[in-house]
Amino acid sequence: MANVAILELNGNCGNTVEEIVKMEREIFPEHESLTSFFHDELRKKNSGLLYLHVDGELVGYVMYSWPSSSYATITELAVKEQWRGQGHGEALLKAAIQKCSTTKVLRIMLHVDPLRTPAVNLYKKHGFQVDTLVEGYYSSDRNAYRMYLDFDSS
Ligand SMILES: CC(C)(COP(=O)(O)OP(=O)(O)OC[C@H]1O[C@@H](n2cnc3c(N)ncnc32)[C@H](O)[C@@H]1OP(=O)(O)O)[C@@H](O)C(=O)NCCC(=O)NCCS
């Protein structure tokens, strides 16, 4: 059986960041990609990155941050094309939600292109709701849904 592991990026991750940047470049168009400021993003104190290995191969990653004490954001989530549809994206999202919940924020927010149906469905499946449509968010002709998930504050 395949060995699936979700790992947290720390200082000793060898080539992992480079591999993730390569994936990011392949999956996202330039205006939607964090490639150019990936390293800056990771250096921020209030950010984290989880990645998923199957038998040691990098298959996907999720990046999150908590810019304030009131909310966290999921900044990027991706699974390599040939590994999609096998639950890895969902496993990464669940792990990121879990991590965000430990920061004690009340809400997670994210932006996603409404045309990215698999991602929108995945977020909805995990309780995210569409807040608003932000026109021209990624580029002049590409919009984003702003979505949010509130943690139970009771
Ligand atoms: C979004 C993404 C991470 C999903 O990863 P994945 O490993 O294929 O997803 P999973 O197999 O874990 O599927 C979990 C859920 O996502 C949704 N989903 C996944 N693939 C789907 C598809 N092709 N069509 C519709 N919904 C889909 C479903 O709700 C699914 O739950 P279900 O199996 O109970 O129906 C992956 O498609 C991806 O990397 N896409 C390109 C990058 C992207 O769009 N990132 C999000 C930008 S913010």
The ligand as a MOL file (V3000), in Angstrom:
LIG
                    3D

  0  0  0     0  0            999 V3000
M  V30 BEGIN CTAB
M  V30 COUNTS 48 50 0 0 0
M  V30 BEGIN ATOM
M  V30 1 C -8.4500 21.6050 -6.3700 0
M  V30 2 C -7.5200 20.4210 -6.2540 0
M  V30 3 C -6.4200 20.7560 -5.2440 0
M  V30 4 C -8.3260 19.2030 -5.7540 0
M  V30 5 O -7.4050 18.1430 -5.4800 0
M  V30 6 P -7.8080 16.5890 -5.6690 0
M  V30 7 O -6.7760 15.7900 -4.9600 0
M  V30 8 O -8.0310 16.2800 -7.0860 0
M  V30 9 O -9.2040 16.5520 -4.8950 0
M  V30 10 P -9.8300 15.3160 -4.0850 0
M  V30 11 O -9.6130 14.0510 -4.8360 0
M  V30 12 O -9.3250 15.3720 -2.6780 0
M  V30 13 O -11.3990 15.6700 -4.1280 0
M  V30 14 C -12.0540 16.2170 -3.0090 0
M  V30 15 C -13.3010 16.9490 -3.4410 0
M  V30 16 O -12.9860 18.0120 -4.3670 0
M  V30 17 C -14.0330 18.1430 -5.3440 0
M  V30 18 N -13.5190 17.7420 -6.6660 0
M  V30 19 C -12.2970 17.1830 -6.9150 0
M  V30 20 N -12.1370 16.9810 -8.2400 0
M  V30 21 C -13.2840 17.3920 -8.8320 0
M  V30 22 C -13.7140 17.4520 -10.1800 0
M  V30 23 N -12.9380 17.0270 -11.1880 0
M  V30 24 N -14.9430 17.9650 -10.4420 0
M  V30 25 C -15.7260 18.4270 -9.4450 0
M  V30 26 N -15.3560 18.4040 -8.1380 0
M  V30 27 C -14.1480 17.8930 -7.8320 0
M  V30 28 C -15.1260 17.1910 -4.8900 0
M  V30 29 O -15.9410 17.8980 -3.9670 0
M  V30 30 C -14.3170 16.1220 -4.1610 0
M  V30 31 O -15.0800 15.4300 -3.2160 0
M  V30 32 P -15.8490 14.0570 -3.6430 0
M  V30 33 O -14.7560 13.1220 -4.0930 0
M  V30 34 O -16.5280 13.6220 -2.3980 0
M  V30 35 O -16.7680 14.4420 -4.7670 0
M  V30 36 C -6.8860 20.0460 -7.6320 0
M  V30 37 O -7.9250 19.8870 -8.5720 0
M  V30 38 C -5.9080 21.0960 -8.1800 0
M  V30 39 O -4.7300 21.1070 -7.8360 0
M  V30 40 N -6.4030 21.9590 -9.0780 0
M  V30 41 C -5.5510 22.9950 -9.7030 0
M  V30 42 C -5.1360 24.0570 -8.7310 0
M  V30 43 C -6.3320 24.7630 -8.0790 0
M  V30 44 O -7.3570 25.0040 -8.6880 0
M  V30 45 N -6.1240 25.1220 -6.7970 0
M  V30 46 C -7.0870 25.8790 -6.0480 0
M  V30 47 C -6.7890 27.3150 -6.2350 0
M  V30 48 S -7.1620 28.2370 -4.8030 0
M  V30 END ATOM
M  V30 BEGIN BOND
M  V30 1 1 1 2
M  V30 2 1 2 3
M  V30 3 1 2 4
M  V30 4 1 2 36
M  V30 5 1 4 5
M  V30 6 1 5 6
M  V30 7 2 6 7
M  V30 8 1 6 8
M  V30 9 1 6 9
M  V30 10 1 9 10
M  V30 11 2 10 11
M  V30 12 1 10 12
M  V30 13 1 10 13
M  V30 14 1 13 14
M  V30 15 1 14 15
M  V30 16 1 15 16
M  V30 17 1 15 30
M  V30 18 1 16 17
M  V30 19 1 17 18
M  V30 20 1 17 28
M  V30 21 1 18 19
M  V30 22 1 18 27
M  V30 23 2 19 20
M  V30 24 1 20 21
M  V30 25 1 21 22
M  V30 26 2 21 27
M  V30 27 1 22 23
M  V30 28 2 22 24
M  V30 29 1 24 25
M  V30 30 2 25 26
M  V30 31 1 26 27
M  V30 32 1 28 29
M  V30 33 1 28 30
M  V30 34 1 30 31
M  V30 35 1 31 32
M  V30 36 2 32 33
M  V30 37 1 32 34
M  V30 38 1 32 35
M  V30 39 1 36 37
M  V30 40 1 36 38
M  V30 41 2 38 39
M  V30 42 1 38 40
M  V30 43 1 40 41
M  V30 44 1 41 42
M  V30 45 1 42 43
M  V30 46 2 43 44
M  V30 47 1 43 45
M  V30 48 1 45 46
M  V30 49 1 46 47
M  V30 50 1 47 48
M  V30 END BOND
M  V30 END CTAB
M  END
